[in-house]
Amino acid sequence: MRKLILLLMAIIFLLSCQREWISAEFTKTDAGSTLPDYGITQEEPAGEEPAIIKKTDMSNSKIFVSGDNIIFPTGNKEGEIGIREGGEDELPSGPMSFTVDKNGNLHILDNINSSIKSFRPDRTLSNIISLGERAKSFIDITTSADNQLAVADMSNNLLYILSANSKSLSDLLKTIRLPMVSDFGGIYNSVKGNIYLRYGDQQSYRLNDSGLHIPFMSLISRGENLFLRTKRISSGISMLFMSSRDQNPEYKGNTESQIEIAIGLPILSISVIDTDSLGRAYLLVEADSGSKETVSVKRFVIRAGTKDEDWSKPLEIPLDVYTIPFKDIIIGEDGTVYAMLVYKDRVEVTKWRVE
């Protein structure tokens, strides 16, 4: 009997700890913990004040309007993008990633043709960088300072920095050793020219030339002034958390703004794609539009922020494609949404802007 009472007391204690942990997830804080030597403050829930929760109201939200479609035929010629048909033991494959620089030039990581192909805003081919055999291990690309290209080689944990006018990997400007991570989430740039590596459950590193990488327990906005993270609460509701790194009154200093996301469909997952130069977040939401018996997944992009005018109605991204690249959706500094859609006979880069 004594053992039973002790067991019940232990269970009650564990449940009470769990309740405290859950409540801490939804509270605001003015406190933080500083990363050693860097003078950077990370916000952590303190549990001292009630949550700041803004409920989503999309009734008057703005809509995305489709812009130009850039279509490339598939193949191995200069202006074509390579794909490889799948077999019994192999899935179809194609370009792994793409990026758009601040001048509007498009750069596609064409792994099948072992190259990076660059196109001007008028869609004409401007350059081809030969990657050789290493192309098989390249998984992501972004722009860095001065419109240079940064390519992630995750097999060797290296980041290669190239001029957009390079002709091969022998023209490398520099190489940066990447931290070893088990769940690589991509590389992203900031307006300050820094490059961030995402990994795990919405965590990130800022990459330095010296190989000393600064860790963050959240994602960093393009302006480097916000921490962001998302959390799926239930099948119908998810949350976006935005914490300021400066004294911008919109985010009340170091207070965490918590914003409820609901789109009228069961939400399967939610993540931050990126932010624009004004600090508005662009979210990728996967939802189930099927019946009780079947699951039908749809993907949506939503622009979100702390002000009502920041919000957009969900933009559906097509899923009826031949293969999905590692990074198939990116956000321009001006808020343009780009999607690279890979079909069997063509590769389309489509863009949308909020009206």
N, C-alpha and C positions, 0 to 999 in steps of 0.2 A: 504493500500500500504506500509505504514511504517513497519507494522508487517511482511509483505512478505519479505521486504529487510533485516530486522533483521534475519529472519529465514534462508535466503540464506547465509548471512554472517556467521551464526553459522555452517551451513553445510560445507562451505568452510574451516572454521577453523578446524573442526573435521577431514576432509579429509587430511588436511596438517599435522595434528598430527599423523595420521595413517601412512602417507608416511615416516615421520621421524622415527617412531618406526620400520617400516619394514627395512629401510636402516640400522638401528643400529644392526639388526640381522646379517648383513653380513659385518661387519667391524672388523678389527683386533684392538688389544689394548695392550698397555704396562702398562695400569693402572689397579688397582684392588681395591677391598674393603676387609678389614681384618675382619674376624669373631672375636668378642670380646673375650679376655682372652686366645685364643688358638694360636695366632701367625700364623694362616693359611690364605693364601691369595686366594680369589676367583676371577677369571677373569670375568669381565663384559665388554660388548662392549662399547667403548667410542665414536665411531663415528668420530674419528679424521683422520683416514687414510683409504685408499682403501682396499678392501677385499683381502686376500690371498686365492685364489681359485685354487686348483689342480684338473684338470679334469681327470676322470678315463680313463686309457688306459689299457684294459685287453687283448690286442692282444698278448702280450708276457708274460702274467701272468702265474704263476705256477698253477698246478692242484693238487687236493686232490686225494690221493690213498687210497683205502679201506684196512683196516687191518683186525684183527681178529673179528669174530662175536661170542659173548658169548651167548648161547641160554639156557634159563631156562624154563622148562615146567611149566604150570600153575596148581595150586593146593594148598593144605594146608600141604604138607609134608616139611621136613627140607630144601631140596634143591629146593623147588618149590616156585613160586611167586603167590600170590593170586589175583584173579580178581572176580568181581561180575557182573553178567549179568544185563543189564538194564530191566526195566519193563515199564508199561504204563506211569508212572509218575516219572521214575528214569532213568538216563543215566547210561551206563556201567561205572564201576570204577575199579581201580587197584592201583599199586604203585604210590605214589604222587611225589617222587623225588629220586635222587641218587647222589652219589659223589664218586670221586676217590682220594685217598690220594697220597702223593708224593712217596710212595713205590709201587704204582700200585694196591693197594687193593681196591676192589669195595664194596661199601656199599649202599644197596637198602632199602628205606623206604617202607616196605611192610605193608601198612595200613590194608589191608583185613585180613592178618594174625597177626595183632597187634605186629609187630616186626621190628627190623632192622637186615637185613641179610648181613653178610660180607663174601666176597670171595677173596681168594688169587689170584695173577696173573695167577696161573696155573688152575684157575676156581674152585678149591675145596673150600667147605664151611669151613670157619674158626671160625665163631661165630654167635650166635643169641642173640639179646637183646630183652627181652620181654617188651612191652610197655603197656600192659593191655588195659583198656577201654579208656585211654587218647589218644590212637593211632588215634581215629576218628578226633581229632582236630589238629594233626600234619600235616603240609603242606610242609615243606622243610627241607633239611639236607645239611650240608657242613662240611668240616674238619676245625679244628681250630689249634692252636699251638700244636706242638708235636703230630700231627696226632690224636688229640682228635676229637670227633664228636659233632657237634652243631645241635640241632633239634629245629625247631620253632613251638611253640604251639600258634597259633594265636587266639584261643578261649579264652585263659587266658593271652595273651600278655606276654609269657615267652619264654626264650631261655634256653634249657637244655644242659649242657656240660657233656659229658660222655667219659669215656675211651672206646676205640674200643674193649676192652676185657670185658666190663661190661656185666652183665647177666640180669639186669632189671633196672628200673628207680630208685630203691632204692640205686643203686650204683652211684648216681649223684655226680659229682665233684663240681659243682656249678650251680646256677640258676641266670640268668640275666633278669631283667625286661625290656621288649621291649616297645618302644614308641608306642602309639596308632596311627595307620595310617588307612586311609580309603581304600587305594589302595596298598596293599602289593605286592611288586615285587620280593621278594626272599631274601635269605641271601647268601653272598659271602665272601670268605676269601682273604687275601693278603699274600704276601711273608713274611711280618713282623708278621704274626700270628693274625692280627686284623680281626674282622668280621664286615661286612657292611650290613645294611638292606636297600634295595631299596624300594621306594614308589613313588606314584604319577607320575608326568611327568618327569621321569629320575632324581629324587632327591634321596639322600641317607643320612643315619646316620652311624657314626662309633660308635659301641657299646662298652661301658666301663663296667667293673665289678661293678663300683660304682653306676651305673644307670644314670650317667650324660652322655648323648649322644650328640656327636658333629654333627651338621647338615651341609650338603653341598647341594648346589643348582644344582649339577651335579653328574654324576657317577664317581667313583674313580677307577683308574686302579689297577691291581693286585700289581704292584710295588709301589703304592701310590704316583706316581710322575706325574700323568696326570689326568686332568678332561676331561670327555667325554660326549657328547650329540649328538643326531641325530635330524634331522628335515626333514619331507617330504615336498618338495617344490611344486612338481606337480606330475602328474601320471607317468612321465617318469624320474624324477630327484629327488634325495634326497641328503642331505648333512650330512657329519660327521664333528664334531667340536672337535679338540684336543688341549688342553691348558696345558702347562707345569707348574709344581709346583716347578721346580728347574732351574738351569742355563744350562740345556742340550742344546747345540747349535743346535741340530736337530730341536728343537721346539722354538728356538730364545727367550729364557728366558720366559717371561710371555705372549708371543704372541700367539694368537689363530690361528691354522692352520685349514683351511676350505677346505674340500675335497668333490668334487662332485661325487655322486654315480649314475651310470646309467647302467642297465643290458640289455637293449633292450626290456623290457616288462614293462607294466604299473605297478608301484609300489603301493601297497596298504598300507603297513606299513614298518617301519624300526626301529630296536632297537639294542643296544649293548648287546651281550651275556656276554662277558668278554674280558680280554686281556691276552696275555701270558707273560712270565717273561721278554721278550724283549720289551714290550710296544706296540706290534701290536694288533690292535682291531679286534675282530671277530663279524661280524654283522649278524643279522637274518633279512632277507628280505622276505616279503610276496608279491607275484606278481600275476597278472592275465594273464594267458596264454590262456584264452578262446576267443570266437568270440565276435562280437558286440552284439549278442543276449544273450549269456550266460557267466557267470563268472566261471573260473576254477582256483582255488587258488593253487599256488605252493610255497613251502618254500625253501629258499636257505641260505647257510652260505657263507659269503665272508670274507676273511682275508684282512685287509686294514691297511694302514699306510702312512707316509709322503714320503717314498721312493718307487720307481717303483718295486723294488724287494720284497717289503712287500706284494704285491697284489697277490691274487689267483683268479682263475676263480670261478664262482658260483658253490657251491656243493649243489645238490638238496637233501633235507631230505624227505624220504617217508611220505606220508600222508594217505596211504591206511591201516590204523591201526584200532584197535577195540576201543581204547580210548587213549587220550593224557594226560600224567601226567602234574601236575603243572609245574615241571621243567623237560623237556625231553632232553635238550641239554646242555652240560657243556663243558668247555675248560680246558685242563690240562695246567700246568705251561709250559710244553714244546711245547704247541700249538696243541696237539692232540685234535681232536673234537670227543666227545662221544655223541651218541644219544641212548636213551632208547625207543625202539619201542614195544608197547604193542599190541599183537594180541590175538585172542580169545584162542588159544591153546598154546601160548608161549610168553615169553618176551625176546626180543633180545637187547643186548647192543653192538652196532656197533661203531667202531672207524675208523677215517681217519686222515692221515697226509699229509701235503703239500710235494710234491715230490721235 
